[in-house]
Amino acid sequence: MKKLLVSVFLVVGLMQGVYAETDTSPSTGQVSAADGRAQLNQFFTTVNSMQSSFVQEVYDDKGKLKQNSKGTVYLSRPGKFRWEYAAPESHQIVADGKNVWVYDVELDQVTVKPMTQALSAAPVGMLLSKQPVEKQFAVEPMEAENSKLSWFRLKPHKKDSDFTTMDLGMSEQGIQEMVLGDKFGQQTYIHFRGMKLDVNIDTSRFQFKPPAGVDVIGKPS
């Protein structure tokens, strides 16, 4: 489950409301394929920071709900993020620019790995630097019946990625929904709420010190 949490985050929070610094909310206006591609590229090449709340649902290869959770995500380029699961269990995932720390509050356990090792195949590893979307993904417009959003499918160029497809639902205000498919047939649905982009985030959000008394597995670089 910890690997799932780390690899799932890691695309998710980065991609809603590509333009606004103010809160975004779902919109009924679709965008064209050309406009959607331009919005994606603007996110990948210009956004410096972001924060958002989220709701996440994970389904297995038979369509059975395995996990339902919610929390908050923060990102600062280059190379820093904080992903907090608030419910049903508390987890913290923090990248400080060198290492990734995963804190399981219930187990009193912290796992730490160098970022290059922890994120080499995870979605967020592709999103922590500024590059045009086509450098990392093949992008295709999708048809989605009965949806008020315009959808696009991204497939990573990297063959060793933890995920196979990333479907993005966009309104005029940017990306509102994500569906992440992995190589085991699981699908993760992410619903973003209250996204803010290019905002000042306290640097302490991206620092982590293991609490006294917890077990620490691994060594920071």
N, C-alpha and C positions, 0 to 999 in steps of 0.2 A: 504493500500500500504506500510506503514512503516513496518508492521509486515512482509510482503513479502520481502522487502529489507533486513531486518535483518536476517530472516531465510534462505534466499537464499545465502547471502554472504557466508555464514558461512560454507559452505563446500568448496566453490568454489576455492578460490585462492590457496588452499594449496597443489595442487597436480600435478604439471607439472614438467618435467625435473628433475627427481629424483636424478640424479647424478651430473650434471654440475653446476659449479658456474658461468659459462659464459652464455651469451644469448643462448636460444634455439629457434629453428625454426622448422616448420613441416618437418617430414622426411617420406620417402616412405617405410622404413624398418619396418616390423611388428616384434613383439616379440612373443615368445611362451607363452602358458598359464603359464607354470612353471616360466619362466623368468619374466612375468608380475606380478605374485604373489610375487616374490622375490623383484621386484621394489617397489610394493605397501608397503610391509613390511619394506623396507629400508626407505621409506618416513615416515611411521608412527613411526618408532623407532629411526631414526638418524637425521632427518632434524631439525635444530635449528631455522632457519629464512628463509624468502623468500619475494620476491617482484615480481610483475608482472602487466602488463596492461591486460585488458580484454574487450571483447564485450559480452553483455548479451542480450538474447531474451527470453521473457516469452510468452507462448501460453496458452490459456484457454483449457477447456476440449473438446471444439469443434475444436481445431486446429487454432483458430484465434489469430493473433499476438496482444498482449495486451501492451507490453512494449519492447522498444529497447533502450539500454543504454550502456555506456562505462565508463571506469575509471581505477583506479589503486588500488591494494591491497598490504598491508604489513603485515607480521606476525612475531612474535618473541615468541618462546616457553620458558617458560610456560606462557600461559594466556594472551597474548597481541596481538592485531591486529588493523589495521586501514584500512578501506574500503571506498574509495572515488568514488562517482559517479560524473563524470564531465559533462555528457550530457545525455539526453536533459535537465535535472534539476540537480542542485548541492545538493548533500547530503554527509554527513560525518558520519561514524559509527566508533567509537573508543572504544576499550576495554583496560583499563589501568591496568588490573590485578585484579581489585576489582569491577569496575562498567563498564557498557556499556552506552555510550553517543551517541545519534542519533540527529544530527543537520540538520534540514531542513532549508536551506539558504533562500529559497523563502518565507517561512512562518515566518521567524525569530523566530523559535521555537526549543528548545532543550528538549529531553526526556532522563531521566537517570534512570537506574535500576541496582540493584546489578547483577553481572555476573551470580550468581547461579540461579537467577530468570529469567533473560533475555535469557539465553542460555541453559536452562535445556533440551529443546526438539529440539534445533536448530542444524544443521549439524556441525557448527564450534565447538560447545561444546564438540563434540566427537574427535576433531582434535587438541585441544590445548595442549594435553599432549602426551607423548611418550608411545604407547602401540602397540603390534602386531595387524595387521588389523583384524585377526580372533576374537579377543576379543570383537570387537565392531560391526563387520559386518559378514554376510555370503557372501562369494565371489564365483561367478560363471562365467566361461568364456562364451562369447556370440558369435554368428555367425552374421556377418555383411557383406552383399553383397555389392560390389562396393565401399568398404571402404579401404583406404590404412592404416588404423589404426587397431590394435587389441583391442577388446572391452571386458570389464569385468563389471558385474553387482554386486553392493554391496547393501545388504539389512540390515538395522540396527537391532541389537538384541533388542534395546529398543522399546517397544510397543507404547510409547507416543511420538515418534519422529515426527517432523513436516514434514518429507519426508518419502516416502515408498521405493524408489529405487534411486540409484546413479549409472549411467552408465558412465564408464571412457574409453576414447579412447586413446590408447598408441601407440607410435612409439618407435624406438630404443632409442630415446632421453628422453622418459618419457611420462607423461600424457599430451595430447594436448587439449582434448575436454572433456566436461562433460555434461550429461543430467540428470537433477534432477527432479524426479516425486514426487508430493505431494499427500496427501490424498483427495484433491479436484479435481484431474484429470488434474491439470495444469502441464506443463513441462517447465523447464527453461534450455536453452542451453547456455553454457559458452564456449567461445573460448579464450584461453590464448595466449598471445604474449609477447616475450621478458622476459621469466621467469628467475630469478636469485635465487639461493639457497645458504644458509649459507653465506650470505653477512652481513657486518656490517650495521646496520640501526640505525640512530640517535634516541636516546631514546625519543626525543621530538615528534617523530611521534606517540608515544603511550600515549601522554599526551593531555588532553583536558580541556580548560577553557572556559566556555560559554562567548561569546562576550557580551559586555555591551549592555543593552537594550533589549536583547532577552527574551522571555518567557521561563521559565524553569519548566518542569513538572516532578515531582518526586524528590526524595532526594538520594544523593549518600550514600553508606554505610560507 
